[in-house]
Structures are given as C-alpha cells and as structure tokens.
Amino acid sequence: MKSVARRSLERAGYGVYRMSSEERSAIQRSSRRSPEAIFGADLPRLRELRARYAEVTLPIANHSAWAGKRGSGGHLGIGWGGVDLRTFRGHNAYVWSYGCFWSHGRLDAMATKLKYYVFAAQAKNKDALQLLRTLHEDGAFGCIAFSYPGIGKVSRDLLESVIQINFLHKYVNALGRDDLRVLDIGAGYGRMAHRMLEASSNIKSYTCVDAVPESTFLCEFYLKYRDLGGRAEVVPMDELEERLSSYDLALNIHSFSECTYAAIEWWLRKLKQLRVRYLMIVPNSPTRFLSTEVDGSRRDFAPLLKELGYELVAREPLFDDPEVREYMRVSDNMFLFDGRDRPA
C-alpha cells in the first residue's frame, strides 16, 4: 500500500520521503505553536504591510515568481505560495533546504545528512575567516540542521552565508572595514543580514528591502529576535523612494532571477542613482542573468548591467570542486560587479 501511495503521489508531482529526526524535531518545535504565540503583538503588522504593498505601483511591485497565492484575512500564518510563517526557516521558498538533495524523485534522510556533511566540508575549505567557529545555528523557526564532530551544528542558511561572506571579504574587505554600508535587495527573512552582522561589529549600516510583505514582516521580526534591530533597518517597499540613501555594496542573492525585467531595471537604475559601487549577484542560473516574466518567459538582463556600467570583477562557484557540484546538484556562482564611474 505504501508503494502504491508513493507512486500515485509521485505521478501527481509530489515527492515522498521519511523525515530525518533533525527535520521532524525542527518542524515540531514551531508547528505546535500558533502564529499568535510566535509573533505576538507584531502580527497586526503583517496585515498592515499587505494592505500597503497592494497599493504600490512601482515596477518592483509587479510579481512573477512571487505572484502565488498568499494568506489573507484570518490566515495570517500563511504566506506566499502557502509558506507556513511559523517555520519560515524550514524547507520553503526562502531557503531550499532540500533543493540539492533529491534523487530519482525521492529524498532519503541518510543521503541528505551525508550531503550536508559534504556541504559543510566544502564551506570549511573556503572559510578563511573561520566563521564556522564563530557563527552558530540554533535550529529556530523550523530550520533543518545537522551536527557533525569537528564542525558543529550547520544548516543551509549557515553554510551558504559562510561561503558568501568569505567571498565578499576576499574582494571588498567586507568585515575588515568600519565604513561599509550594505543594501540587501530581496532580503527575505533577513538571513544574510543576521549572518553578516553576527560576523562583524564593524559594519556601519545594513538595510534590508523586499517587495513581498511577508518577507518584510519576517525580516523585521527576525532581526529583532536576533537582537539586531538597532544595527539593521528594514525599509518597506512603499518607503523606498524616501528612505534609501548611500551604500557601498548591494546584495542580490537569488532575487533578481525571480523578478521581472522591469523590476530589475528599476533596481539597477536606482543603484546607479545612489552611486552604489559594488553589486553582488547570485542568479538561479549558473552562468546567465535571466529574469522571470509574468508569462513565465525569461529575459537576459546582462546587457542592462553593461549599459549601466557594472563591470564583472570577480566570480566564484559556491563549490570549487566540479565533482562536488555534480554530486550536490548545485552549480551556483557568486558574481561581483564594480559600478564605479570610469573615464570615457
């Protein structure tokens, strides 16, 4: 009966797997509690942001990949695409914790734990800053994490952050300077803000923006939960024109790939207007910079980067070893652009 049920679900597009004890524990910790119990007095803020964002007419408000069904009214605990906000750090559109671990339509708990170990070993090899010793994972809000001797407790949130922060430090001295002002475009629940500010007390300012109201709500909540509310600001979409200022570095990690070309163009022109020198992009494609249009088509925005003077100065894969990239099924690349004005 189990086999019949599994095959029926797989034909319908669903994968079936046995949850690991780590995943089961992470989900149970948060899913037993109501949204009211988790978010408390902050919850009305979500309803407010949804109403405000619905009135915005900027190009960035026209969603494509993030245009799915979201909760409303009495369903404040459900976000875009049915994401359970109680487990916003679990396996969902914010962090695909199992994004690289499927095999033949199934997910095996032991294979997943092994692949996380490979992931952790790769992060350790690239961790010149020794962040794996100083950054910590507590598994809060449904985060799927595994513990290994000599490495500690890790999650995809932590491991990708460690690699990306090392990349930024290598090329822009991100943790070594005290004047760095960061703009995080498509910040989600605030993953990168949490990790960068945890890694360094020298960062001058960190601003998070997102065109999805649930993301803005979660980012505000999460940074306050991590006691970082005084070091980072979250700017709602309808306040961008008035509150954005000057920045040295802009981040866009798996966000432009989920936006329309018009939204990407709006942001890139805004960055030039604000004279943002460095731009880090992690696209969903290994080598191409493609938008996602409302009709599902893709459009190359690399010519726009060139037109606006953003020159590629650094590129590194998430995993250096091509065999590991194939094994993990992750071919992400980190790209750094320099947009400084150059002589004609």
DRENSEZA-136067 format. One record per residue: chain; x, y, z of N, C-alpha, C in turn; residue in three letters. Coordinates in pm, whole numbers. Example, Ala and Ser with C-alpha at 12.3 -4.5 7.8 and 13.67 -1.06 7.14 Angstrom:
<recs>
REC   mol      n_X      n_Y      n_Z     ca_X     ca_Y     ca_Z      c_X      c_Y      c_Z   type
REC     A     1319     -569      780     1230     -450      780     1320     -330      780    ala
REC     A     1285     -225      708     1367     -106      714     1290        3      787    ser
</recs>
This chain:
<recs>
REC   mol      n_X      n_Y      n_Z     ca_X     ca_Y     ca_Z      c_X      c_Y      c_Z   type
REC     A       83     -121        0        0        0        0       86      126        0    met
REC     A      197      122       75      286      237       78      343      264      -61    lys
REC     A      382      156     -131      439      173     -265      337      230     -362    ser
REC     A      214      181     -354      108      232     -441       82      379     -413    val
REC     A       75      414     -285       50      554     -247      165      643     -294    ala
REC     A      289      594     -279      404      673     -320      403      698     -470    arg
REC     A      378      592     -547      376      608     -693      265      702     -738    arg
REC     A      149      694     -673       37      782     -708       73      927     -681    ser
REC     A      135      952     -567      173     1090     -533      282     1141     -626    leu
REC     A      378     1055     -660      486     1098     -749      433     1131     -888    glu
REC     A      333     1055     -935      272     1088    -1066      203     1224    -1062    arg
REC     A      157     1261     -942       90     1391     -926      190     1503     -900    ala
REC     A      320     1468     -896      422     1571     -880      470     1590     -739    gly
REC     A      439     1498     -647      482     1511     -508      590     1406     -478    tyr
REC     A      693     1448     -403      795     1355     -357      760     1302     -220    gly
REC     A      794     1179     -194      766     1117      -66      898     1074       -3    val
REC     A      919     1106      120     1041     1068      188     1015     1055      337    tyr
REC     A     1105      984      405     1097      973      550     1178     1088      611    arg
REC     A     1114     1167      695     1183     1280      756     1294     1231      849    met
REC     A     1404     1303      849     1509     1275      945     1462     1322     1084    ser
REC     A     1528     1272     1186     1492     1314     1321     1517     1463     1338    ser
REC     A     1622     1517     1270     1651     1659     1280     1538     1743     1221    glu
REC     A     1488     1701     1103     1380     1776     1040     1253     1767     1123    glu
REC     A     1220     1647     1167     1099     1629     1245     1101     1713     1371    arg
REC     A     1215     1717     1438     1228     1797     1560     1213     1945     1532    ser
REC     A     1278     1991     1421     1272     2134     1387     1131     2178     1357    ala
REC     A     1059     2097     1280      922     2133     1243      829     2129     1363    ile
REC     A      844     2028     1445      755     2013     1560      771     2127     1660    gln
REC     A      895     2178     1674      917     2286     1770      834     2408     1738    arg
REC     A      821     2439     1607      749     2560     1568      603     2533     1536    ser
REC     A      572     2419     1472      437     2397     1423      337     2368     1536    ser
REC     A      386     2337     1653      295     2318     1765      238     2451     1815    arg
REC     A      303     2559     1780      263     2692     1829      183     2765     1722    arg
REC     A       92     2849     1765       11     2928     1672       91     3050     1627    ser
REC     A       53     3111     1512      121     3235     1472      113     3342     1580    pro
REC     A        0     3347     1649      -16     3447     1756       85     3424     1867    glu
REC     A      110     3296     1899      205     3265     2006      348     3299     1965    ala
REC     A      379     3286     1836      515     3314     1790      538     3462     1767    ile
REC     A      446     3527     1697      469     3666     1657      406     3767     1752    phe
REC     A      310     3723     1833      252     3809     1936      198     3940     1884    gly
REC     A      239     4048     1949      187     4181     1917      235     4230     1780    ala
REC     A      332     4161     1720      381     4203     1588      289     4160     1475    asp
REC     A      201     4064     1500      123     4005     1392       36     4105     1315    leu
REC     A      -28     4204     1381     -105     4302     1303      -21     4377     1200    pro
REC     A      110     4382     1221      199     4448     1126      193     4380      990    arg
REC     A      174     4250      987      166     4177      861       44     4220      782    leu
REC     A      -69     4231      848     -191     4276      781     -172     4417      725    arg
REC     A     -105     4502      802      -79     4639      758       10     4641      634    glu
REC     A      118     4563      634      210     4561      521      142     4506      396    leu
REC     A       58     4404      411      -13     4351      295     -101     4457      233    arg
REC     A     -169     4534      314     -257     4639      262     -176     4749      195    ala
REC     A      -66     4787      255       17     4894      199       83     4851       67    arg
REC     A      135     4729       62      203     4683      -57      106     4668     -174    tyr
REC     A      -19     4640     -145     -119     4624     -250     -145     4756     -324    ala
REC     A     -106     4867     -263     -129     4999     -323       -7     5050     -400    glu
REC     A      106     4982     -392      228     5030     -457      221     5005     -607    val
REC     A      261     5104     -686      254     5093     -833      391     5090     -898    thr
REC     A      498     5082     -821      632     5073     -878      648     4944     -958    leu
REC     A      739     4939    -1054      761     4816    -1131      798     4696    -1043    pro
REC     A      863     4721     -930      905     4611     -842      786     4546     -771    ile
REC     A      669     4609     -779      551     4552     -715      477     4454     -806    ala
REC     A      521     4444     -931      457     4353    -1026      530     4220    -1021    asn
REC     A      475     4125     -949      544     3999     -923      523     3897    -1034    his
REC     A      622     3810    -1049      611     3697    -1142      626     3568    -1062    ser
REC     A      749     3533    -1026      771     3411     -947      704     3421     -810    ala
REC     A      696     3543     -757      635     3562     -624      493     3615     -636    trp
REC     A      420     3565     -733      283     3611     -752      181     3507     -709    ala
REC     A      224     3406     -635      135     3297     -597       36     3334     -488    gly
REC     A      -43     3235     -451     -145     3254     -350      -82     3281     -215    lys
REC     A     -136     3376     -142      -87     3403       -8     -208     3415       85    arg
REC     A     -182     3397      212     -289     3405      310     -340     3547      326    gly
REC     A     -463     3559      369     -522     3690      396     -631     3671      500    ser
REC     A     -681     3781      546     -789     3773      644     -747     3698      768    gly
REC     A     -812     3588      797     -783     3512      917     -666     3418      902    gly
REC     A     -602     3415      783     -493     3322      759     -359     3396      760    his
REC     A     -334     3468      867     -211     3546      875      -88     3458      884    leu
REC     A     -105     3334      924       11     3246      938       57     3184      809    gly
REC     A      -14     3208      698       23     3151      569       68     3263      476    ile
REC     A      187     3246      417      241     3347      328      235     3306      183    gly
REC     A      315     3373       99      318     3346      -43      342     3197      -68    trp
REC     A      268     3143     -166      288     3005     -204      255     2905      -97    gly
REC     A      178     2947        3      143     2856      111      252     2837      214    gly
REC     A      355     2923      216      462     2911      315      405     2930      454    val
REC     A      435     2836      542      394     2846      682      491     2940      752    asp
REC     A      443     3056      792      532     3156      851      589     3111      985    leu
REC     A      527     3014     1048      578     2964     1174      712     2892     1156    arg
REC     A      732     2833     1039      856     2761     1009      926     2827      891    thr
REC     A      942     2958      897      994     3032      782     1141     3002      754    phe
REC     A     1211     2937      845     1350     2897      819     1359     2749      780    arg
REC     A     1246     2687      753     1245     2547      712     1263     2534      562    gly
REC     A     1220     2422      507     1232     2397      363     1117     2466      291    his
REC     A     1146     2579      229     1044     2654      157     1110     2749       59    asn
REC     A     1035     2844        7     1087     2932      -97     1198     3025      -48    ala
REC     A     1212     3044       82     1319     3130      134     1454     3059      130    tyr
REC     A     1457     2937      178     1580     2856      174     1540     2714      136    val
REC     A     1583     2671       17     1550     2535      -26     1645     2439       44    trp
REC     A     1610     2405      166     1698     2321      247     1724     2186      182    ser
REC     A     1628     2139      104     1645     2012       35     1660     2033     -116    tyr
REC     A     1691     2156     -158     1694     2187     -300     1792     2104     -381    gly
REC     A     1900     2058     -319     2001     1984     -394     2007     1838     -354    cys
REC     A     1908     1790     -281     1922     1658     -223     1824     1555     -276    phe
REC     A     1748     1591     -379     1654     1495     -437     1727     1400     -531    trp
REC     A     1685     1276     -534     1744     1177     -622     1634     1084     -672    ser
REC     A     1614     1082     -805     1513      995     -866     1374     1021     -806    his
REC     A     1345     1149     -781     1212     1185     -732     1189     1159     -585    gly
REC     A     1294     1117     -513     1276     1086     -372     1384     1154     -289    arg
REC     A     1362     1157     -163     1456     1218      -71     1483     1119       41    leu
REC     A     1608     1081       56     1645      985      159     1713     1060      274    asp
REC     A     1666     1037      396     1716     1111      511     1865     1091      533    ala
REC     A     1913      968      520     2055      942      542     2140     1005      432    met
REC     A     2092      998      307     2166     1061      198     2171     1212      217    ala
REC     A     2064     1269      268     2060     1413      294     2164     1451      398    thr
REC     A     2171     1374      505     2268     1403      610     2411     1394      556    lys
REC     A     2436     1296      468     2567     1282      408     2598     1402      319    leu
REC     A     2501     1447      241     2525     1560      152     2547     1689      232    lys
REC     A     2477     1705      343     2503     1820      428     2646     1816      482    tyr
REC     A     2696     1697      508     2834     1685      555     2931     1730      445    tyr
REC     A     2904     1689      322     2987     1732      210     2980     1884      196    val
REC     A     2860     1938      208     2839     2083      203     2922     2152      311    phe
REC     A     2916     2100      433     2990     2160      545     3140     2152      522    ala
REC     A     3187     2040      467     3330     2026      440     3376     2127      335    ala
REC     A     3293     2149      232     3325     2248      130     3328     2389      189    gln
REC     A     3231     2420      275     3228     2552      339     3351     2571      426    ala
REC     A     3390     2467      497     3508     2476      584     3634     2504      503    lys
REC     A     3644     2443      385     3760     2464      299     3769     2608      248    asn
REC     A     3653     2673      233     3652     2810      180     3648     2915      291    lys
REC     A     3645     2869      416     3623     2958      530     3752     3017      584    asp
REC     A     3815     3105      507     3939     3169      553     3916     3253      677    ala
REC     A     3795     3302      696     3762     3386      811     3731     3305      938    leu
REC     A     3724     3173      924     3693     3085     1038     3555     3116     1096    gln
REC     A     3459     3147     1010     3326     3183     1056     3250     3064     1115    leu
REC     A     3285     2943     1071     3217     2826     1126     3245     2810     1275    leu
REC     A     3349     2876     1322     3380     2871     1466     3305     2979     1545    arg
REC     A     3262     3084     1475     3203     3198     1546     3053     3215     1521    thr
REC     A     3004     3168     1407     2861     3176     1379     2793     3048     1427    leu
REC     A     2671     3060     1470     2604     2946     1533     2467     2922     1472    his
REC     A     2423     2798     1477     2290     2759     1430     2213     2699     1547    glu
REC     A     2094     2753     1573     2012     2702     1685     1887     2629     1637    asp
REC     A     1867     2622     1504     1751     2549     1452     1618     2617     1473    gly
REC     A     1617     2746     1507     1492     2817     1535     1404     2828     1411    ala
REC     A     1273     2832     1433     1172     2855     1330     1178     2751     1218    phe
REC     A     1190     2626     1257     1183     2515     1162     1308     2490     1082    gly
REC     A     1419     2555     1115     1542     2539     1038     1592     2394     1047    cys
REC     A     1623     2335      933     1671     2197      926     1823     2199      939    ile
REC     A     1875     2137     1043     2017     2143     1073     2069     2006     1115    ala
REC     A     2198     1985     1093     2264     1860     1128     2393     1890     1203    phe
REC     A     2431     1803     1295     2553     1822     1373     2657     1718     1334    ser
REC     A     2783     1765     1325     2893     1676     1288     3012     1704     1379    tyr
REC     A     3084     1600     1420     3204     1619     1503     3307     1706     1430    pro
REC     A     3364     1799     1502     3465     1886     1445     3411     2000     1362    gly
REC     A     3282     2002     1337     3220     2110     1259     3112     2180     1339    ile
REC     A     3030     2102     1408     2920     2159     1486     2788     2147     1413    gly
REC     A     2692     2226     1456     2558     2223     1400     2549     2319     1283    lys
REC     A     2504     2268     1168     2502     2351     1048     2368     2338      976    val
REC     A     2337     2439      897     2217     2441      814     2256     2501      680    ser
REC     A     2168     2496      583     2198     2559      454     2209     2710      472    arg
REC     A     2125     2768      557     2133     2910      593     2275     2945      634    asp
REC     A     2330     2871      729     2463     2900      782     2572     2875      679    leu
REC     A     2568     2761      612     2677     2723      522     2688     2816      402    leu
REC     A     2575     2850      340     2581     2942      226     2626     3080      272    glu
REC     A     2581     3121      391     2623     3252      443     2773     3256      464    ser
REC     A     2830     3151      519     2974     3145      543     3051     3160      412    val
REC     A     3010     3088      309     3079     3096      180     3062     3233      118    ile
REC     A     2942     3289      123     2916     3418       60     2986     3533      134    gln
REC     A     2993     3527      266     3062     3631      340     3212     3625      314    ile
REC     A     3269     3505      305     3410     3493      271     3438     3551      133    asn
REC     A     3348     3528       38     3361     3585      -96     3364     3737      -90    phe
REC     A     3271     3795      -16     3264     3941       -5     3387     3998       64    leu
REC     A     3434     3929      166     3552     3979      236     3675     3972      147    his
REC     A     3685     3867       68     3800     3849      -20     3813     3962     -121    lys
REC     A     3699     4011     -171     3704     4108     -280     3671     4252     -240    tyr
REC     A     3600     4272     -130     3568     4410      -89     3602     4436       57    val
REC     A     3675     4341      121     3715     4358      261     3593     4385      350    asn
REC     A     3487     4306      329     3358     4334      392     3362     4339      544    ala
REC     A     3443     4255      606     3446     4252      753     3564     4329      810    leu
REC     A     3649     4382      724     3769     4449      773     3761     4600      775    gly
REC     A     3650     4655      727     3637     4800      723     3522     4845      812    arg
REC     A     3529     4969      859     3426     5018      951     3334     5121      885    asp
REC     A     3341     5132      752     3258     5230      682     3165     5165      581    asp
REC     A     3150     5031      587     3072     4960      486     2922     4978      511    leu
REC     A     2853     5023      407     2707     5040      410     2647     4944      309    arg
REC     A     2561     4854      357     2510     4744      275     2362     4762      248    val
REC     A     2322     4736      124     2181     4732       84     2151     4591       36    leu
REC     A     2061     4522      104     2026     4383       72     1890     4383        0    asp
REC     A     1893     4361     -132     1773     4366     -215     1714     4225     -225    ile
REC     A     1588     4210     -184     1528     4077     -179     1581     4002      -59    gly
REC     A     1579     4068       56     1645     4017      177     1574     3898      240    ala
REC     A     1451     3867      196     1380     3754      255     1357     3774      403    gly
REC     A     1382     3671      482     1361     3684      627     1481     3745      699    tyr
REC     A     1585     3786      625     1699     3852      688     1817     3760      713    gly
REC     A     1826     3652      638     1934     3556      660     2072     3621      652    arg
REC     A     2100     3688      541     2234     3742      521     2263     3857      618    met
REC     A     2162     3937      649     2181     4044      746     2221     3986      881    ala
REC     A     2148     3883      925     2180     3818     1052     2324     3769     1053    his
REC     A     2365     3698      949     2498     3637      948     2609     3740      934    arg
REC     A     2592     3842      850     2698     3943      834     2715     4026      960    met
REC     A     2605     4063     1022     2614     4143     1144     2663     4061     1262    leu
REC     A     2632     3931     1261     2685     3842     1363     2836     3824     1344    glu
REC     A     2880     3825     1219     3021     3804     1189     3107     3925     1218    ala
REC     A     3049     4044     1211     3129     4166     1229     3050     4274     1302    ser
REC     A     3117     4339     1395     3056     4453     1464     3097     4584     1399    ser
REC     A     3175     4575     1290     3228     4696     1226     3140     4752     1116    asn
REC     A     3045     4672     1065     2963     4718      953     2886     4844      994    ile
REC     A     2898     4947      913     2841     5077      951     2689     5076      946    lys
REC     A     2632     5020      838     2486     5014      828     2447     4897      739    ser
REC     A     2329     4844      763     2276     4732      684     2127     4756      665    tyr
REC     A     2085     4767      538     1946     4796      505     1887     4680      426    thr
REC     A     1773     4630      471     1703     4520      405     1578     4570      336    cys
REC     A     1556     4526      212     1435     4562      139     1382     4437       69    val
REC     A     1250     4432       54     1188     4320      -16     1049     4364      -61    asp
REC     A     1009     4320     -180      881     4361     -237      766     4270     -196    ala
REC     A      794     4170     -113      691     4078      -65      659     4115       81    val
REC     A      534     4145      114      504     4191      250      540     4090      358    pro
REC     A      519     3960      330      556     3859      430      705     3862      460    glu
REC     A      786     3887      357      930     3894      377      968     4013      463    ser
REC     A      910     4127      435      938     4246      515      898     4223      660    thr
REC     A      782     4164      680      735     4134      816      830     4040      888    phe
REC     A      868     3930      821      957     3832      883     1095     3891      909    leu
REC     A     1143     3973      819     1274     4034      836     1276     4126      958    cys
REC     A     1173     4207      973     1163     4292     1092     1161     4208     1218    glu
REC     A     1078     4105     1216     1063     4018     1333     1194     3944     1364    phe
REC     A     1256     3887     1261     1373     3802     1282     1494     3882     1330    tyr
REC     A     1516     3998     1273     1631     4079     1317     1611     4128     1460    leu
REC     A     1488     4156     1496     1461     4192     1635     1482     4072     1726    lys
REC     A     1440     3955     1680     1458     3831     1757     1607     3805     1781    tyr
REC     A     1691     3837     1682     1835     3818     1695     1904     3936     1762    arg
REC     A     1828     4029     1817     1882     4148     1884     1968     4232     1789    asp
REC     A     1926     4240     1665     1999     4318     1566     1918     4436     1514    leu
REC     A     1803     4461     1576     1717     4568     1529     1783     4704     1534    gly
REC     A     1878     4722     1626     1947     4850     1636     2059     4866     1536    gly
REC     A     2099     4757     1471     2212     4762     1377     2167     4748     1232    arg
REC     A     2044     4709     1210     1992     4693     1074     1856     4760     1065    ala
REC     A     1825     4810      947     1692     4867      925     1625     4792      811    glu
REC     A     1493     4781      822     1413     4717      719     1322     4824      662    val
REC     A     1337     4852      533     1261     4960      470     1147     4899      389    val
REC     A     1022     4929      423      908     4879      346      910     4931      203    pro
REC     A      848     4857      113      853     4892      -29      795     5030      -58    met
REC     A      691     5069       13      629     5199      -16      705     5317       44    asp
REC     A      820     5290      109      902     5397      164     1040     5404       98    glu
REC     A     1061     5324       -5     1194     5317      -66     1240     5451     -123    leu
REC     A     1152     5518     -194     1191     5643     -260     1238     5748     -161    glu
REC     A     1182     5747      -40     1215     5849       59     1331     5807      150    glu
REC     A     1349     5678      174     1441     5636      279     1573     5577      230    arg
REC     A     1583     5535      104     1711     5484       57     1812     5597       51    leu
REC     A     1937     5565       88     2038     5670       92     2163     5628       15    ser
REC     A     2278     5628       80     2404     5594       14     2454     5459       63    ser
REC     A     2507     5379      -30     2556     5245        4     2683     5216      -76    tyr
REC     A     2766     5131      -17     2889     5089      -84     2871     4956     -156    asp
REC     A     2781     4873     -104     2764     4737     -153     2617     4701     -155    leu
REC     A     2570     4649     -268     2434     4596     -279     2442     4446     -301    ala
REC     A     2353     4373     -237     2347     4228     -249     2216     4188     -315    leu
REC     A     2222     4092     -405     2102     4033     -461     2126     3884     -477    asn
REC     A     2076     3808     -381     2102     3665     -375     1975     3589     -411    ile
REC     A     1973     3531     -530     1858     3456     -581     1729     3538     -581    his
REC     A     1740     3668     -605     1621     3753     -607     1591     3806     -746    ser
REC     A     1689     3866     -814     1664     3916     -948     1613     3805    -1040    phe
REC     A     1658     3683    -1021     1613     3571    -1105     1465     3544    -1090    ser
REC     A     1405     3596     -983     1263     3575     -955     1182     3703     -976    glu
REC     A     1242     3799    -1046     1177     3928    -1072     1158     3949    -1222    cys
REC     A     1071     4042    -1257     1054     4078    -1397     1171     4167    -1441    thr
REC     A     1190     4175    -1571     1296     4261    -1625     1273     4406    -1582    tyr
REC     A     1147     4449    -1584     1117     4588    -1545     1156     4615    -1401    ala
REC     A     1134     4518    -1313     1172     4534    -1173     1324     4540    -1158    ala
REC     A     1393     4453    -1231     1540     4452    -1225     1595     4584    -1277    ile
REC     A     1539     4632    -1388     1586     4759    -1444     1564     4873    -1345    glu
REC     A     1449     4873    -1278     1422     4978    -1178     1529     4977    -1070    trp
REC     A     1563     4858    -1023     1661     4847     -916     1801     4888     -965    trp
REC     A     1841     4843    -1081     1975     4875    -1129     1991     5025    -1153    leu
REC     A     1888     5087    -1207     1896     5233    -1227     1895     5306    -1093    arg
REC     A     1823     5251     -996     1824     5310     -862     1964     5300     -800    lys
REC     A     2031     5188     -819     2166     5171     -765     2263     5271     -827    leu
REC     A     2250     5295     -957     2336     5394    -1021     2305     5534     -968    lys
REC     A     2178     5561     -948     2138     5691     -893     2197     5711     -753    gln
REC     A     2200     5604     -674     2254     5611     -538     2406     5597     -535    leu
REC     A     2467     5577     -654     2612     5565     -668     2667     5448     -586    arg
REC     A     2597     5334     -592     2643     5212     -525     2753     5151     -609    val
REC     A     2870     5135     -551     2983     5089     -630     2978     4938     -657    arg
REC     A     2964     4857     -553     2972     4712     -569     2834     4648     -567    tyr
REC     A     2817     4549     -654     2692     4474     -660     2725     4326     -668    leu
REC     A     2678     4250     -570     2694     4105     -571     2562     4042     -615    met
REC     A     2569     3955     -715     2451     3885     -764     2477     3736     -760    ile
REC     A     2381     3661     -705     2382     3515     -715     2256     3478     -791    val
REC     A     2267     3449     -921     2149     3415    -1000     2110     3268     -982    pro
REC     A     1991     3235    -1025     1947     3095    -1020     2014     3011    -1127    asn
REC     A     2053     3075    -1237     2126     3005    -1343     2275     3010    -1312    ser
REC     A     2349     2906    -1344     2493     2907    -1316     2569     3017    -1387    pro
REC     A     2527     3051    -1509     2607     3144    -1590     2528     3260    -1650    thr
REC     A     2397     3254    -1649     2318     3356    -1718     2238     3439    -1618    arg
REC     A     2211     3563    -1658     2135     3655    -1574     1997     3672    -1639    phe
REC     A     1901     3594    -1590     1770     3587    -1653     1661     3631    -1557    leu
REC     A     1570     3711    -1608     1452     3750    -1531     1348     3639    -1539    ser
REC     A     1240     3654    -1463     1122     3569    -1476     1004     3661    -1501    thr
REC     A      948     3653    -1622      838     3740    -1658      705     3682    -1610    glu
REC     A      603     3764    -1611      471     3723    -1562      418     3604    -1641    val
REC     A      450     3598    -1770      402     3487    -1853      493     3364    -1845    asp
REC     A      596     3369    -1758      685     3256    -1741      808     3259    -1830    gly
REC     A      814     3352    -1923      931     3362    -2011     1048     3424    -1935    ser
REC     A     1167     3414    -1996     1288     3468    -1935     1348     3574    -2026    arg
REC     A     1415     3671    -1965     1479     3776    -2042     1618     3803    -1984    arg
REC     A     1716     3812    -2070     1854     3832    -2029     1874     3978    -1986    asp
REC     A     1921     3996    -1860     1945     4134    -1816     2094     4166    -1807    phe
REC     A     2180     4077    -1859     2323     4106    -1862     2354     4232    -1943    ala
REC     A     2289     4255    -2060     2315     4380    -2134     2282     4505    -2053    pro
REC     A     2184     4495    -1966     2149     4610    -1883     2260     4641    -1783    leu
REC     A     2319     4537    -1726     2433     4558    -1635     2545     4631    -1708    leu
REC     A     2573     4588    -1830     2679     4650    -1909     2645     4794    -1944    lys
REC     A     2521     4816    -1984     2477     4952    -2022     2494     5050    -1906    glu
REC     A     2467     5003    -1786     2474     5092    -1669     2613     5096    -1607    leu
REC     A     2708     5029    -1669     2846     5042    -1624     2888     4948    -1514    gly
REC     A     2813     4840    -1492     2854     4742    -1391     2941     4636    -1457    tyr
REC     A     3070     4641    -1423     3170     4554    -1483     3199     4436    -1390    glu
REC     A     3199     4315    -1446     3227     4196    -1367     3374     4196    -1325    leu
REC     A     3398     4186    -1193     3535     4187    -1142     3571     4060    -1068    val
REC     A     3472     3980    -1030     3502     3855     -960     3387     3757     -977    ala
REC     A     3425     3630     -985     3326     3523     -997     3382     3398     -931    arg
REC     A     3303     3337     -845     3343     3212     -781     3223     3120     -769    glu
REC     A     3242     2989     -785     3133     2895     -762     3112     2874     -612    pro
REC     A     2992     2836     -576     2966     2802     -437     3055     2685     -396    leu
REC     A     3066     2585     -483     3153     2470     -460     3265     2472     -563    phe
REC     A     3389     2471     -519     3502     2478     -612     3518     2351     -694    asp
REC     A     3496     2236     -633     3519     2107     -698     3403     2074     -793    asp
REC     A     3430     2057     -922     3322     2025    -1017     3253     1894     -986    pro
REC     A     3326     1798     -929     3265     1671     -891     3163     1691     -780    glu
REC     A     3195     1779     -688     3103     1810     -579     2980     1882     -633    val
REC     A     3000     1974     -728     2887     2045     -787     2790     1946     -851    arg
REC     A     2846     1848     -921     2761     1749     -986     2691     1662     -882    glu
REC     A     2764     1619     -781     2708     1534     -676     2598     1605     -598    tyr
REC     A     2622     1733     -566     2526     1810     -488     2413     1867     -572    met
REC     A     2433     1867     -705     2336     1927     -797     2315     2075     -769    arg
REC     A     2423     2141     -734     2422     2285     -708     2536     2347     -787    val
REC     A     2502     2434     -882     2603     2498     -967     2600     2650     -951    ser
REC     A     2559     2697     -833     2551     2841     -808     2687     2906     -823    asp
REC     A     2687     3026     -879     2806     3110     -886     2777     3244     -819    asn
REC     A     2879     3298     -755     2871     3430     -693     2942     3528     -786    met
REC     A     2876     3636     -823     2932     3735     -914     2942     3869     -844    phe
REC     A     3055     3936     -863     3072     4071     -808     3097     4169     -921    leu
REC     A     3019     4276     -924     3030     4380    -1024     3078     4510     -959    phe
REC     A     3155     4586    -1035     3203     4717     -991     3139     4821    -1081    asp
REC     A     3063     4912    -1021     2990     5012    -1099     3049     5151    -1089    gly
REC     A     3176     5161    -1050     3236     5295    -1038     3243     5362    -1175    arg
REC     A     3234     5494    -1173     3244     5569    -1298     3386     5561    -1352    asp
REC     A     3401     5533    -1479     3531     5520    -1541     3548     5627    -1649    arg
REC     A     3673     5664    -1675     3696     5764    -1780     3643     5716    -1915    pro
REC     A     3590     5806    -1991     3538     5770    -2124     3651     5729    -2216    ala
</recs>
